[in-house]
Amino acid sequence: MSIPPESPSEHNEEAPEQEFQSSTHHPPAPSGELFDITTTVDPAYIISLIRNLLSENVKHGERSKITTSSPPENEGDQSWSIDESKNMKNVETFVKQSVDDKFYCQNEREDVAVGEEAWEEFGCILWDLAASKTHAEFMERRRGGFLCRYWHPVFLFQMVGAWCTLLYIVYTSFQQLRKETSHLDDQSFINLSKEKEDQGSVENFALEVLLATLMVSKSARITEINLGIIGNLACHDVSRKKITTTDGLIGAVLQQLFLDDTACLCEACRLITLFLPSNECGFLAEALQPEHILCRILWIVENTLNIQLLEKSINLLLAIAESKQDVVAILLPPLIKLGLPRSLVDLLSVEISKLTPEERLPERYSILDLILQTVEALSVIDDYSQEICSNKELFQLLVQLIKHPDKAEFANSCVTASVLTANILTDVTDLALEISQDTLFLEGLLGVFPFASDDTEARSAIWSILARLLVRIQKTDPSNLHQHVSVLTSKSEVVEDELLIYDVDDSREDHRSSTKLTARTFALNGIVEILSRWRTLDDHMKGTLSMEGCYVNEGEVDKMLYYCYKYTNK
């Protein structure tokens, strides 16, 4: 069943801050928290925000259930060893849940996590603060002495189920503290505390709090905010590494892909996408590899009706296709086997069908562009290029898009379609014959030049297509020849402007031996041949053909011949 459409929520807007081509995500600030001044927040405030996400019974009492002070001197460490053994058994069964188990951790205690109101207020502030690298680092370490290393989590590990994993962490820290300080006087103790703080060894267990809440929460809104915080933390190198080393966190995130909530799925896809261009991509690729996870991602892409979720999920596929070699080797073979190319072609067909004046929606243009970028990324990978390039339906869709008369609103998609068409014609040269007599395609292709003025690769791709087409047009009959000359001369200014741009590029760098210049030279020679052959036609035939609706201005022909000769002989 497809996911019902939902209007994008107001807190899902992208912020411009980028690292390794990733965007942080800002929710709206709660009332009373709006401010325009960029500032750094006191780390103690961030700690208080994290504590406010804990339930009231954990923050204020029930200490008698679990003793957190040091053991009496005469008892040694025996009682602590017993507690460690019992609680670690809970850790194994509760926290370290494999993604393959498809198991959602639930807890019957309603007071394990605070309600949505607290997450709306305090969680959204953390979500916003996590977009800053400085604040993200505050969420991983606490300034104020390393005694907080065991004091702050006392409010955490009393929680039922999920919080028991923190008990062992605190116990280990306490034991280490005793060993490090048993031989020190007061002044040496203070100095050591400052040294530990400077080394960044003081942690506040923010990720552990997020993980535990993620595993026990039944609220979709809390899960969305939780994933949003982790997603913003993943935009920063240090925080991203910390996420991968937090046991069970990546697995818990991947489990959220099986939810039916659109907002949660958007955040989950965004978070996963952020990891793929990073150095931690290999760790995530192995976690994504199970077939049921990849099937779920494709199912979301194929079935969602929500525009925002469709964009996020396709962007995830694009990130996989553009990832490092080892990630591509792990994830693309099973995705191809599961029908990724077919899904992309079907999606492209749907988006192009919606470009009619009646159905056109500007918010869908980014989806069209992402689909084309994903197909293009696959077309340049040796192992999969043949499957993409041999798809005739895909080629026909690209031709249809390039021929579209109103390109301005989705110009980037037309540029990408031109590059993809050039890649296909390089592998399957016979397809050039099918479009060589299509004057609307020639006109549409020349119309892409102005939108590719800043993209050297795209302009070279267009020249490459023209070179393949014009060779075949030269052998056509006089009637078709006249139609093609009419199209060429109608776009003479576009071609001249493009040549001027190329002239500037050549002055900056020597391209004479490049394949780019070769493609342009072949195309210009083809234009010269076509125009020269048209000039040999008798005047009566030219007049008759012009009266049929394909008017050709001989002055434009002479002008076009002049600058084609000029740039061919350069």
VOROMAR-46424 format. One record per residue (C-alpha): residue in one letter; x negated, y, z negated; residue number from 1. Coordinates in Angstrom, 2 decimals. Each point is the difference from the previous one (the first is absolute). Layout:
 resn      c1      c2      c3 resi
    A       X       Y       Z  NUM
...
REM end
This chain:
 resn      c1      c2      c3 resi
    M    0.00    0.00    0.00    1
    S   -1.34    3.40    0.89    2
    I   -0.67    2.57   -2.67    3
    P    2.72    2.69    0.05    4
    P   -1.09    3.47    1.02    5
    E   -0.72    2.45   -2.72    6
    S   -0.86    3.64    0.28    7
    P   -3.61    0.62   -1.00    8
    S   -0.18    1.16   -3.57    9
    E   -1.30    3.45   -0.74   10
    H   -3.00   -1.30   -1.89   11
    N   -1.49   -1.86    2.96   12
    E   -1.89    2.75    1.80   13
    E   -3.63   -0.29    1.01   14
    A   -2.63    2.32   -1.41   15
    P   -2.96    1.10    2.11   16
    E   -2.80   -1.16   -2.29   17
    Q   -1.90   -2.76    1.77   18
    E   -2.78   -2.43   -0.72   19
    F   -1.00   -2.63    2.53   20
    Q    3.05    1.13    2.04   21
    S    2.45   -0.65   -2.81   22
    S    2.69    2.30   -1.37   23
    T    1.07    0.36   -3.56   24
    H    3.67    0.10   -0.80   25
    H    1.67    2.66   -2.13   26
    P    3.37   -0.40   -1.76   27
    P    1.92    3.10   -1.06   28
    A   -1.06    1.41   -3.34   29
    P    2.65   -0.15   -2.75   30
    S    1.79    3.21   -0.91   31
    G   -2.19    2.19   -2.14   32
    E   -3.20   -1.54    1.40   33
    L   -0.15    1.93    3.29   34
    F   -3.05    2.23    0.43   35
    D   -1.91    1.44    2.94   36
    I   -3.45    0.30   -1.57   37
    T   -2.50   -2.75    0.69   38
    T   -1.43   -1.10   -3.33   39
    T   -1.59   -2.89   -1.85   40
    V    2.15   -1.67   -2.62   41
    D   -1.33   -0.82   -3.47   42
    P   -0.82   -3.74   -0.15   43
    A    1.87   -0.22   -3.30   44
    Y    3.15    1.05    1.83   45
    I   -0.44   -2.85    2.49   46
    I   -0.41   -2.42   -2.89   47
    S    3.21    1.32   -1.55   48
    L    1.82   -0.51    3.30   49
    I   -1.11   -3.64    0.11   50
    R    1.10   -0.51   -3.62   51
    N    3.40    1.48    0.79   52
    L    0.52   -2.85    2.46   53
    L   -0.08   -2.48   -2.87   54
    S    3.12   -1.05   -1.90   55
    E    0.88    1.69   -3.28   56
    N   -0.51   -3.11   -2.15   57
    V   -3.53   -0.34    1.37   58
    K   -0.90    3.62   -0.57   59
    H    1.33    0.32   -3.53   60
    G   -0.10   -3.28   -1.87   61
    E    0.08   -3.75   -0.44   62
    R   -3.71   -0.10   -0.85   63
    S    0.59   -2.79   -2.47   64
    K    0.52   -2.46    2.82   65
    I   -3.56    0.28    1.26   66
    T   -2.93    1.07   -2.17   67
    T   -2.34    2.36    1.83   68
    S   -2.44    1.03   -2.70   69
    S   -3.33   -1.68   -0.42   70
    P   -0.02   -3.34   -1.85   71
    P   -1.06   -0.08   -3.65   72
    E   -3.70   -0.45   -0.55   73
    N    0.42   -3.29   -1.86   74
    E    2.15   -1.55    2.72   75
    G   -2.29    0.68    2.90   76
    D    1.49   -0.39    3.47   77
    Q    2.09   -3.13   -0.51   78
    S    3.44    1.65   -0.07   79
    W   -0.82    1.99    3.10   80
    S   -1.08   -3.10    1.87   81
    I    3.39   -1.59   -0.70   82
    D    1.87    3.06    1.28   83
    E   -2.17    0.11    3.07   84
    S    0.74   -3.63    0.85   85
    K    3.76    0.44   -0.36   86
    N    0.25    3.19    1.95   87
    M   -2.27   -1.04    2.83   88
    K    2.40   -2.87    0.62   89
    N    2.73    2.60    0.56   90
    V   -2.28    1.97    2.28   91
    E   -0.50   -2.99    2.25   92
    T    3.72   -0.70    0.32   93
    F    1.26    3.57    0.22   94
    V   -2.51    2.26    1.70   95
    K   -1.99   -2.18    2.38   96
    Q    2.88   -0.96    2.27   97
    S   -1.00   -1.04    3.50   98
    V    1.60    1.72    2.98   99
    D    0.58   -3.43    1.51  100
    D    2.33   -0.91   -2.85  101
    K    2.56    2.60    1.15  102
    F    0.77    0.54   -3.67  103
    Y    1.36    3.21   -1.45  104
    C   -0.91    0.46   -3.64  105
    Q    3.09    0.95   -1.96  106
    N    0.45    0.66   -3.69  107
    E    3.25   -0.26   -1.90  108
    R   -1.01    2.65   -2.53  109
    E    1.56    3.29    1.15  110
    D   -2.38    2.05   -2.17  111
    V   -3.15   -1.22    1.72  112
    A   -0.10    3.02    2.31  113
    V    1.43    3.47   -0.32  114
    G    2.90    1.11    2.16  115
    E    0.10    1.79    3.32  116
    E    0.33    3.40   -1.67  117
    A   -3.49   -0.22   -1.49  118
    W   -1.49   -1.21    3.27  119
    E    1.76    2.79    1.90  120
    E   -1.52    2.56   -2.35  121
    F   -3.39   -1.37   -1.00  122
    G   -0.57   -2.54    2.78  123
    C    0.58    2.53    2.77  124
    I   -2.49    2.38   -1.61  125
    L   -2.58   -2.82    0.02  126
    W    0.95   -0.74    3.59  127
    D   -0.75    3.60    0.89  128
    L   -3.19    0.22   -2.05  129
    A   -1.35   -3.24    1.51  130
    A   -0.27    1.81    3.34  131
    S   -2.97    1.92   -1.46  132
    K   -3.30   -1.82   -0.14  133
    T   -0.89    1.68   -3.30  134
    H    3.29   -0.91   -1.63  135
    A   -0.17   -3.52    1.42  136
    E   -3.32   -0.48   -1.76  137
    F    1.55    1.26   -3.23  138
    M    2.50   -2.81    0.27  139
    E   -2.83   -2.51   -0.23  140
    R   -2.07    1.51   -2.79  141
    R    0.75    1.97   -3.09  142
    R   -2.17    2.77   -1.44  143
    G   -0.06    0.13   -3.78  144
    G   -2.20   -2.78   -1.29  145
    F   -0.07   -3.67    0.68  146
    L    1.93   -0.87   -3.16  147
    C    3.11    0.58    2.16  148
    R   -1.15   -3.05    1.87  149
    Y    1.71   -2.15   -2.59  150
    W    2.23    2.61   -1.68  151
    H    2.13    1.09    2.97  152
    P    0.97   -3.52    1.17  153
    V    1.40   -0.75   -3.45  154
    F    3.17    1.53    1.36  155
    L   -0.08   -2.29    3.00  156
    F   -0.70   -3.57   -1.01  157
    Q    2.94   -0.23   -2.38  158
    M    2.30   -0.10    3.01  159
    V    1.62   -3.35    0.68  160
    G   -1.50   -2.11    2.79  161
    A   -1.96    2.41    2.22  162
    W   -1.74    1.91   -2.77  163
    C   -1.55   -3.10   -1.55  164
    T   -2.72    0.07    2.67  165
    L   -1.31    3.24   -1.46  166
    L   -0.58   -1.56   -3.43  167
    Y   -2.96   -1.98    1.20  168
    I   -1.48    3.07    1.70  169
    V    0.27    1.97   -3.22  170
    Y   -1.40   -2.85   -2.09  171
    T   -3.03   -0.26    2.29  172
    S   -0.53    3.75   -0.20  173
    F    0.26   -0.11   -3.79  174
    Q   -2.55   -2.77   -0.29  175
    Q   -2.36    1.85    2.32  176
    L    0.49    3.16   -2.06  177
    R   -0.92   -1.82   -3.22  178
    K   -3.17   -1.41    1.52  179
    E   -1.06    3.32    1.50  180
    T    0.54    2.07   -3.14  181
    S   -0.77   -2.32   -2.93  182
    H   -3.60    1.23   -0.29  183
    L    0.66    3.72    0.59  184
    D    0.28    2.89   -2.41  185
    D    2.65    2.69    0.47  186
    Q   -2.03    2.27    2.28  187
    S   -1.16   -2.87    2.22  188
    F    3.60   -1.19    0.26  189
    I    1.10    3.44    1.25  190
    N   -2.80    0.10    2.56  191
    L    0.86   -3.46    1.30  192
    S    3.66    1.01    0.31  193
    K   -0.93    2.99    2.14  194
    E   -2.30   -2.13    2.13  195
    K    2.75   -2.56    0.65  196
    E    2.42    2.75    0.90  197
    D   -2.46    1.57    2.49  198
    Q   -0.44   -3.39    1.61  199
    G    3.71   -0.15    0.66  200
    S    0.45   -3.20   -1.98  201
    V    3.08    1.26   -1.83  202
    E    3.14   -1.30    1.68  203
    N    3.66    0.63   -0.65  204
    F    1.42   -3.08    1.74  205
    A    2.27    1.99    2.32  206
    L   -0.10   -2.72    2.66  207
    E    0.81   -2.66   -2.58  208
    V    3.03    2.02   -1.06  209
    L    1.11    0.32    3.63  210
    L   -0.57   -3.70    0.65  211
    A    1.97   -1.13   -3.03  212
    T    2.89    2.32    0.81  213
    L   -0.04   -1.10    3.62  214
    M    0.37   -3.60   -1.06  215
    V    2.83    0.42   -2.52  216
    S    2.02    2.92    1.34  217
    K    3.40   -0.70    1.51  218
    S    0.48    3.61    1.15  219
    A   -0.67    0.75    3.67  220
    R   -0.67    3.65   -0.80  221
    I   -2.61   -0.84   -2.64  222
    T   -1.64   -2.41    2.43  223
    E   -0.07    2.69    2.70  224
    I   -1.65    2.54   -2.31  225
    N   -2.43   -2.65   -1.23  226
    L   -1.04   -0.90    3.55  227
    G   -0.24    3.70    0.85  228
    I   -2.47    0.58   -2.83  229
    I   -2.11   -2.99    1.00  230
    G    0.17    1.13    3.63  231
    N   -1.35    3.45   -0.83  232
    L   -2.73   -1.53   -2.15  233
    A   -0.93   -2.20    2.97  234
    C   -0.85    3.14    1.99  235
    H   -3.16    0.46   -2.09  236
    D   -3.04   -2.27    0.23  237
    V   -0.63   -0.57   -3.71  238
    S    3.67   -0.56   -0.82  239
    R    0.43   -2.32    2.98  240
    K   -2.85   -2.20   -1.19  241
    K    1.54   -0.08   -3.46  242
    I    3.30   -1.15    1.48  243
    T   -1.65   -2.97    1.71  244
    T   -1.74   -1.06   -3.21  245
    T    3.18    0.14   -2.11  246
    D    1.12   -3.64   -0.19  247
    G    3.42   -0.60    1.49  248
    L    0.63    3.56    1.21  249
    I   -0.34   -0.61    3.74  250
    G    2.11   -3.14   -0.30  251
    A    2.69    1.91   -1.86  252
    V    0.01    2.69    2.69  253
    L    0.37   -2.57    2.79  254
    Q    2.94   -1.54   -1.84  255
    Q    1.86    3.29    0.41  256
    L    0.15   -0.67    3.76  257
    F    2.76   -2.48   -0.78  258
    L    2.25    2.60   -1.59  259
    D    3.05    1.32    1.85  260
    D   -0.48    3.62   -1.06  261
    T   -1.05    2.29    2.86  262
    A   -1.91    2.51   -2.12  263
    C   -2.00   -2.75   -1.74  264
    L   -0.84   -1.60    3.33  265
    C   -1.18    3.35    1.37  266
    E   -2.36    0.47   -2.93  267
    A   -1.24   -3.60    0.18  268
    C   -0.79    0.32    3.72  269
    R   -1.73    3.33   -0.54  270
    L   -2.13   -1.40   -2.82  271
    I   -1.09   -3.03    2.03  272
    T   -0.79    2.20    3.00  273
    L   -2.28    2.18   -2.13  274
    F   -2.25   -2.95   -0.80  275
    L   -0.56   -1.20    3.56  276
    P   -2.43    2.73    1.19  277
    S   -1.96   -0.18   -3.27  278
    N   -2.90   -2.12   -1.20  279
    E    2.44   -2.08   -2.07  280
    C    1.89   -1.17    3.11  281
    G   -1.41   -3.53   -0.12  282
    F    1.46   -0.63   -3.44  283
    L    3.43    1.16    1.16  284
    A   -0.17   -1.95    3.28  285
    E   -0.40   -3.26   -1.89  286
    A    2.97    0.87   -2.19  287
    L    2.12    0.81    3.08  288
    Q   -0.97   -3.16    1.86  289
    P    2.76   -2.38   -1.24  290
    E    2.53   -0.55    2.75  291
    H    3.06    0.90   -2.04  292
    I   -1.43    3.49   -0.69  293
    L   -0.79    0.68    3.67  294
    C    3.44   -1.34    0.98  295
    R    1.59    2.39   -2.47  296
    I   -1.90    2.98    1.46  297
    L    1.13   -0.90    3.52  298
    W    3.55   -0.53   -1.24  299
    I    0.04    3.49   -1.47  300
    V   -1.31    1.49    3.26  301
    E    2.55   -1.84    2.10  302
    N    3.07    0.47   -2.19  303
    T   -0.16    3.28   -1.88  304
    L    2.28    2.81    1.16  305
    N   -1.64    2.54   -2.28  306
    I   -2.22    2.35    2.03  307
    Q   -2.47    0.67   -2.80  308
    L   -0.47   -3.68   -0.84  309
    L   -0.38   -0.86    3.69  310
    E   -2.74    2.62    0.31  311
    K   -1.83   -1.24   -3.11  312
    S    0.17   -3.66    1.02  313
    I   -1.20    0.62    3.57  314
    N   -2.79    2.16   -1.38  315
    L   -1.01   -3.02   -2.08  316
    L   -0.23   -2.15    3.14  317
    L   -2.05    2.73    1.70  318
    A   -2.38    0.10   -2.96  319
    I   -0.48   -3.76    0.27  320
    A   -0.73    0.23    3.75  321
    E   -2.53    2.80   -0.55  322
    S   -1.68   -1.58   -3.03  323
    K   -3.50   -1.38   -0.27  324
    Q   -0.97   -3.12    1.89  325
    D    0.33   -2.33   -2.98  326
    V    3.51    1.26   -0.82  327
    V    1.10   -0.35    3.61  328
    A   -1.36   -3.55    0.07  329
    I    2.01   -0.90   -3.12  330
    L    3.35    1.67    0.71  331
    L    0.51    0.37    3.75  332
    P   -0.04   -3.69    1.05  333
    P    2.94   -0.93   -2.27  334
    L    1.84    3.21    0.93  335
    I   -0.40   -0.73    3.71  336
    K    1.19   -3.54   -0.62  337
    L    3.05    1.35   -1.85  338
    G    0.96    2.12    3.01  339
    L   -1.50    3.45   -0.60  340
    P   -0.34    0.92    3.73  341
    R    3.62   -0.95    0.67  342
    S    1.18    2.05   -2.98  343
    L   -1.95    3.05    1.16  344
    V    1.41   -0.18    3.53  345
    D    3.54   -0.33   -1.35  346
    L   -0.52    3.00   -2.27  347
    L   -1.44    2.03    2.88  348
    S    3.01   -0.85    2.15  349
    V    2.37    1.20   -2.71  350
    E   -1.86    3.27   -0.55  351
    I   -0.23    0.83    3.71  352
    S    3.70   -0.73    0.41  353
    K    0.69    2.65   -2.66  354
    L   -1.74    2.77    1.98  355
    T    3.21    0.92    1.80  356
    P    1.39    3.49   -0.78  357
    E    2.91   -1.57   -1.89  358
    E   -2.08   -2.23   -2.31  359
    R   -3.27    1.89   -0.27  360
    L   -1.14    0.60   -3.60  361
    P   -3.23    1.94   -0.64  362
    E   -0.70   -2.03   -3.15  363
    R   -0.35   -3.14    2.13  364
    Y   -2.80    1.39    2.18  365
    S   -2.65   -0.95   -2.56  366
    I    1.28   -3.59    0.05  367
    L   -0.34   -0.15    3.78  368
    D   -3.56    1.28   -0.24  369
    L   -0.95   -2.50   -2.73  370
    I    1.32   -2.92    2.05  371
    L   -2.03    1.09    3.01  372
    Q   -3.13    0.50   -2.11  373
    T    0.38   -3.49   -1.45  374
    V    0.39   -1.56    3.45  375
    E   -2.99    2.00    1.25  376
    A   -2.11   -1.19   -2.95  377
    L    0.87   -3.62    0.86  378
    S   -0.75    0.56    3.70  379
    V   -3.66    0.82   -0.67  380
    I   -0.64   -3.08   -2.19  381
    D   -1.54   -2.67    2.23  382
    D    1.90   -2.93   -1.48  383
    Y    3.42    1.62    0.48  384
    S   -0.36    2.39    2.94  385
    Q    1.10   -2.59    2.56  386
    E    3.25   -0.70   -1.85  387
    I    0.79    3.73   -0.12  388
    C   -1.06    0.85    3.54  389
    S    1.86   -2.91    1.60  390
    N    3.32    1.06   -1.51  391
    K    2.02    1.35    2.96  392
    E    2.81    1.34   -2.15  393
    L   -2.49    2.10   -1.92  394
    F   -1.44    1.39    3.23  395
    Q    3.46    0.93    1.29  396
    L    0.81    1.78   -3.27  397
    L   -3.21    2.02    0.23  398
    V    0.80    1.00    3.58  399
    Q    3.49    1.01   -1.09  400
    L   -1.41    2.17   -2.79  401
    I   -2.56    1.73    2.23  402
    K    2.72    0.75    2.56  403
    H    2.20    1.66   -2.63  404
    P    0.72    3.61    1.12  405
    D    0.02    1.57   -3.52  406
    K   -3.39   -0.81   -1.46  407
    A   -0.64    3.05   -2.16  408
    E    1.75   -1.33   -3.11  409
    F   -1.84   -3.34   -0.02  410
    A   -3.13    0.98    1.93  411
    N   -2.36   -1.99   -2.24  412
    S    1.88   -3.18    0.83  413
    C   -0.33    0.67    3.72  414
    V   -3.74    0.56   -0.40  415
    T   -0.35   -3.29   -1.90  416
    A    2.13   -1.76    2.64  417
    S   -2.35    1.26    2.71  418
    V   -3.04   -1.36   -1.82  419
    L    1.73   -3.34   -0.53  420
    T    1.03   -0.13    3.68  421
    A   -3.63    0.58    1.03  422
    N   -1.10   -2.86   -2.27  423
    I    2.58   -2.31    1.55  424
    L   -0.92    0.92    3.59  425
    T   -3.64   -0.70   -0.81  426
    D    0.86   -3.59   -0.94  427
    V    2.87   -0.57    2.47  428
    T   -0.88    1.98    3.13  429
    D    2.89   -1.40    2.08  430
    L    2.49    2.03   -2.02  431
    A   -1.30    3.18    1.66  432
    L    1.64   -1.07    3.26  433
    E    3.43   -0.12   -1.68  434
    I   -0.13    3.68   -0.98  435
    S   -2.02    1.41    2.90  436
    Q    3.14    0.91    1.95  437
    D    1.82    1.46   -3.00  438
    T   -0.22    3.78    0.49  439
    L    1.82    0.64   -3.29  440
    F   -2.74   -1.88   -1.84  441
    L   -2.69    2.01    1.80  442
    E    1.78    3.23   -0.92  443
    G    0.44   -1.11   -3.61  444
    L   -3.63   -1.06   -0.29  445
    L   -1.28    3.36    1.25  446
    G    2.38    1.63   -2.46  447
    V   -1.84   -1.64   -2.91  448
    F   -3.23    1.92    0.74  449
    P    0.98    3.20   -1.89  450
    F    0.78   -2.00   -3.16  451
    A   -3.38   -1.78    0.10  452
    S   -2.16    3.10    0.34  453
    D   -1.73   -0.66   -3.35  454
    D   -0.37   -3.76    0.51  455
    T   -2.88   -0.90    2.30  456
    E    0.76   -3.73   -0.14  457
    A    3.64    0.52    0.97  458
    R   -0.92    2.27    2.93  459
    S   -2.49   -2.56    1.23  460
    A    2.69   -2.67   -0.24  461
    I    2.35    2.09    2.17  462
    W   -2.72    0.51    2.63  463
    S   -0.61   -3.75   -0.06  464
    I    3.68   -0.72    0.71  465
    L    0.06    2.60    2.79  466
    A   -3.06   -1.53    1.64  467
    R    1.68   -3.43    0.12  468
    L    3.27    1.41    1.37  469
    L   -1.42    2.35    2.64  470
    V   -2.06   -2.75    1.64  471
    R    3.26   -1.82    0.77  472
    I    1.93    3.13    0.99  473
    Q   -2.48    0.76    2.79  474
    K    1.32   -3.00    1.97  475
    T    3.68    0.92   -0.27  476
    D    2.30    1.09    2.85  477
    P    0.40    3.72    0.95  478
    S    3.31    0.39   -1.86  479
    N   -1.40   -1.26   -3.31  480
    L   -3.22    1.90    0.64  481
    H    1.95    3.25    0.34  482
    Q    1.84   -0.68   -3.28  483
    H   -3.24   -0.57   -1.89  484
    V   -1.56    3.16    1.50  485
    S    3.08    1.92   -1.15  486
    V   -0.51   -1.26   -3.56  487
    L   -3.75    0.72    0.03  488
    T    0.40    3.56    1.23  489
    S    2.82    0.70   -2.48  490
    K   -2.47   -0.89   -2.77  491
    S   -3.00    1.73    1.58  492
    E   -0.35    2.52   -2.84  493
    V    0.04   -2.78   -2.57  494
    V   -2.78   -1.84    1.86  495
    E   -2.03    3.19    0.41  496
    D    0.25    0.82   -3.72  497
    E   -1.11   -3.52   -0.84  498
    L   -3.03    0.33    2.27  499
    L   -0.94    3.26   -1.70  500
    I    0.14   -1.76   -3.38  501
    Y   -2.19   -2.78    1.35  502
    D   -2.41    2.62    1.33  503
    V   -0.36    1.42   -3.51  504
    D   -0.58   -3.49   -1.41  505
    D   -2.69   -0.68    2.59  506
    S   -1.80    3.20   -0.95  507
    R   -0.20   -1.19   -3.61  508
    E   -1.18   -3.52    0.72  509
    D   -1.28   -1.94    2.97  510
    H    2.77   -2.38    1.08  511
    R   -1.24   -0.67    3.52  512
    S   -0.90   -3.61   -0.62  513
    S    3.06   -0.76   -2.09  514
    T    2.98   -2.07    1.07  515
    K    2.20    2.94   -0.90  516
    L   -1.48    2.18    2.72  517
    T    0.08   -2.93    2.42  518
    A    3.76   -0.44   -0.50  519
    R    0.57    3.72    0.59  520
    T   -2.16   -0.02    3.14  521
    F    1.87   -2.98    1.45  522
    A    3.33    1.70   -0.73  523
    L   -1.08    3.27    1.62  524
    N   -1.25   -1.88    3.07  525
    G    3.40   -1.69    0.17  526
    I    1.80    3.36   -0.09  527
    V   -2.27    1.32    2.77  528
    E    0.69   -3.04    2.17  529
    I    3.78    0.28   -0.46  530
    L    0.12    3.74    0.67  531
    S   -2.32   -0.30    3.01  532
    R    2.12   -2.76    1.48  533
    W    3.17    2.04   -0.51  534
    R   -1.56    2.91    1.92  535
    T   -0.44   -2.29    3.02  536
    L    3.78   -0.51    0.25  537
    D    1.66    1.99    2.77  538
    D    1.98    3.09   -0.96  539
    H    3.32   -1.42    1.16  540
    M   -0.28   -2.98   -2.38  541
    K   -1.04    2.28   -2.87  542
    G    3.00    2.24    0.60  543
    T    2.40   -2.93    0.20  544
    L   -1.31   -1.50   -3.24  545
    S    0.13    3.37   -1.76  546
    M    3.63    0.43    0.99  547
    E    0.77   -3.31   -1.70  548
    G   -0.77    1.60   -3.38  549
    C   -3.76   -0.44   -0.38  550
    Y   -1.34    3.45    0.78  551
    V   -3.77    0.43    0.28  552
    N   -1.73    3.40    0.03  553
    E   -2.97   -0.18    2.34  554
    G   -1.71    2.80   -1.91  555
    E    0.11   -2.12   -3.13  556
    V   -1.44   -2.92    1.94  557
    D   -2.97    2.11    1.17  558
    K   -0.55    1.36   -3.52  559
    M    0.09   -3.47   -1.54  560
    L   -2.40   -1.35    2.62  561
    Y   -2.42    2.84   -0.76  562
    Y   -0.35   -0.61   -3.72  563
    C    0.06   -3.79    0.38  564
    Y   -2.96    0.30    2.41  565
    K   -1.65    2.40   -2.43  566
    Y    0.18   -2.27   -3.03  567
    T   -0.73   -3.16    1.98  568
    N   -3.31    1.39    1.23  569
    K   -1.11    1.31   -3.40  570
REM end
